[in-house]
Amino acid sequence: MKRTLGIAFAALLFVSPAMAGIGEGDTEIGFDFGQTAYDDNVMDETGTTFAIRGGHLLTPMIEVEGQYLNSSEETNVLGTSVDTTMQLLMVNGLFNFHPREDIVPYLLVGVGRASLDIDVAGLSIDDDSMAYQFGGGSRFFFGESKRAAFRFDLTFVNEDTFSASSTHTNVTGGFTWKLGR
């Protein structure tokens, strides 16, 4: 089984990038909705997530994108309202694979800034730190010109706010549009 997976992965690396729904010099913009499973260091809840992003393909396989993500959750602890908001501002590098013209899976790594704000009964505390993320996903292009796609991500964000290292899990889905050719 390991050998079969290794051969399949190697084959993905050598598939022609010309088949992709996106290529060198293209730019894309998009938005995502989803959920963030907060690390237990922060809270044992899941927040609603919204993200916007824009990227540029340096080569058919290498893309640089900017991302803004906002995740928030309101919960009730012992009769007290607790609002948690996490904001990320990231620069991501994507390594795109091109198995078919309409499907473009990718691996993602990023670095940026995380801000965490916790409001308990009207008292607010916040902290920010460097953030790192890694993960992957895929774009599923549709339409005759293959200029729009559904995009799904699974990413893990590590940040060190409030003197605690936390890793949050983001699952998002949304749309992206190709600009250019």
C-alpha positions as CSV (number, residue, x, y, z in Angstrom):
1,M,0.0,0.0,0.0
2,K,2.8,2.5,0.9
3,R,4.4,1.8,-2.5
4,T,1.2,2.4,-4.4
5,L,0.7,5.7,-2.5
6,G,4.3,6.7,-3.2
7,I,3.9,6.0,-6.9
8,A,0.6,7.9,-7.1
9,F,2.2,10.9,-5.3
10,A,5.1,10.9,-7.7
11,A,2.8,10.7,-10.6
12,L,1.0,13.9,-9.4
13,L,4.2,15.8,-9.4
14,F,4.9,15.1,-13.0
15,V,1.4,15.7,-14.5
16,S,1.4,18.5,-17.0
17,P,0.6,21.9,-15.4
18,A,-0.9,23.0,-18.7
19,M,-4.0,21.0,-17.9
20,A,-4.9,23.0,-14.9
21,G,-7.8,25.4,-14.4
22,I,-5.1,27.9,-13.2
23,G,-1.7,28.6,-14.6
24,E,1.4,30.9,-14.4
25,G,0.6,34.6,-14.2
26,D,-3.1,34.0,-13.1
27,T,-4.5,35.7,-10.1
28,E,-7.4,34.5,-8.0
29,I,-9.6,36.0,-5.4
30,G,-12.2,34.2,-3.2
31,F,-14.0,33.9,0.1
32,D,-14.6,31.0,2.5
33,F,-17.0,30.1,5.3
34,G,-16.5,27.3,7.8
35,Q,-15.7,26.4,11.4
36,T,-12.7,26.7,13.7
37,A,-12.2,24.1,16.4
38,Y,-10.4,26.1,19.0
39,D,-7.6,24.5,21.0
40,D,-8.6,23.5,24.5
41,N,-6.1,26.1,25.8
42,V,-8.5,28.7,24.5
43,M,-11.9,27.1,24.9
44,D,-13.6,23.8,24.2
45,E,-15.9,25.2,21.5
46,T,-16.2,25.7,17.7
47,G,-16.4,29.1,16.1
48,T,-17.9,30.4,12.9
49,T,-15.3,31.3,10.3
50,F,-15.2,33.8,7.4
51,A,-12.1,34.3,5.2
52,I,-11.2,36.3,2.2
53,R,-8.1,35.6,0.1
54,G,-6.2,36.6,-3.0
55,G,-3.3,34.9,-4.7
56,H,-0.9,35.1,-7.7
57,L,0.6,32.1,-9.4
58,L,4.4,32.5,-9.8
59,T,4.6,29.3,-11.7
60,P,1.8,26.8,-12.5
61,M,2.7,24.9,-9.3
62,I,3.7,27.7,-6.9
63,E,1.3,30.4,-5.7
64,V,1.6,33.2,-3.1
65,E,-1.6,34.3,-1.4
66,G,-2.8,36.8,1.3
67,Q,-5.5,35.7,3.6
68,Y,-7.7,37.4,6.3
69,L,-9.6,35.1,8.5
70,N,-12.1,36.0,11.3
71,S,-13.5,33.3,13.6
72,S,-15.9,34.0,16.5
73,E,-17.9,32.1,19.0
74,E,-20.3,33.2,21.7
75,T,-20.9,30.8,24.6
76,N,-22.4,30.8,28.0
77,V,-20.3,29.7,31.0
78,L,-22.1,29.4,34.3
79,G,-24.6,32.1,33.2
80,T,-21.9,34.5,31.9
81,S,-21.6,35.4,28.3
82,V,-18.1,34.7,26.8
83,D,-17.3,36.0,23.3
84,T,-14.1,34.8,21.6
85,T,-12.8,36.2,18.4
86,M,-9.7,35.1,16.5
87,Q,-8.3,37.1,13.6
88,L,-5.5,36.0,11.3
89,L,-3.6,37.9,8.7
90,M,-1.5,35.4,6.8
91,V,0.8,35.1,3.8
92,N,0.5,31.6,2.4
93,G,2.5,29.6,-0.1
94,L,0.6,27.0,-2.1
95,F,2.0,24.0,-4.0
96,N,-0.6,23.1,-6.6
97,F,-1.0,19.7,-8.2
98,H,-2.7,19.3,-11.5
99,P,-4.2,15.8,-11.9
100,R,-7.1,17.1,-14.1
101,E,-8.1,20.3,-15.8
102,D,-11.0,20.9,-13.4
103,I,-9.4,19.7,-10.1
104,V,-6.4,21.4,-8.5
105,P,-5.4,20.0,-5.1
106,Y,-2.8,21.9,-3.1
107,L,-0.6,21.9,0.0
108,L,-0.5,25.2,2.0
109,V,2.0,26.7,4.5
110,G,1.7,30.2,5.9
111,V,3.0,32.7,8.3
112,G,1.4,35.8,9.7
113,R,-0.2,37.4,12.7
114,A,-2.9,36.0,15.1
115,S,-5.1,38.2,17.3
116,L,-7.3,36.6,20.0
117,D,-9.9,38.7,21.9
118,I,-11.9,37.3,24.8
119,D,-14.8,39.3,26.2
120,V,-16.3,38.0,29.5
121,A,-19.3,39.9,30.9
122,G,-18.2,43.1,29.3
123,L,-14.5,42.8,30.3
124,S,-12.2,42.4,27.3
125,I,-8.7,41.0,27.1
126,D,-6.7,40.5,23.9
127,D,-3.3,39.4,22.8
128,D,-1.5,38.8,19.5
129,S,1.4,36.8,18.3
130,M,3.1,35.3,15.3
131,A,1.0,32.5,13.7
132,Y,1.9,29.6,11.4
133,Q,-0.4,27.4,9.5
134,F,-0.2,24.3,7.3
135,G,-2.8,22.2,5.6
136,G,-4.2,21.4,2.2
137,G,-7.3,21.5,0.1
138,S,-8.6,21.5,-3.4
139,R,-10.2,23.7,-6.0
140,F,-12.9,22.2,-8.2
141,F,-13.3,24.4,-11.3
142,F,-16.6,24.5,-13.2
143,G,-18.1,26.2,-16.2
144,E,-17.0,26.3,-19.8
145,S,-14.0,28.6,-19.2
146,K,-13.0,27.1,-15.9
147,R,-12.7,30.6,-14.3
148,A,-14.7,29.8,-11.1
149,A,-14.2,27.0,-8.5
150,F,-15.4,25.6,-5.3
151,R,-12.5,25.6,-2.8
152,F,-12.2,23.4,0.4
153,D,-9.5,23.7,3.0
154,L,-8.3,21.9,6.1
155,T,-5.7,23.9,7.9
156,F,-4.0,23.9,11.3
157,V,-3.0,27.3,12.9
158,N,-0.4,27.5,15.6
159,E,-0.2,30.7,17.7
160,D,1.1,31.7,21.1
161,T,-1.3,34.2,22.6
162,F,-1.7,34.6,26.4
163,S,1.6,32.7,27.0
164,A,0.1,29.5,25.8
165,S,0.8,27.7,22.5
166,S,-2.4,26.7,20.8
167,T,-3.3,24.9,17.6
168,H,-6.7,25.6,16.1
169,T,-8.3,23.5,13.3
170,N,-10.0,25.4,10.4
171,V,-12.4,23.6,8.0
172,T,-13.6,26.0,5.3
173,G,-15.4,25.9,1.9
174,G,-16.1,28.7,-0.5
175,F,-15.6,30.1,-4.0
176,T,-12.6,31.4,-5.9
177,W,-12.4,33.2,-9.2
178,K,-9.6,33.2,-11.6
179,L,-8.6,36.6,-13.0
180,G,-6.3,36.8,-16.1
181,R,-6.2,34.8,-19.3
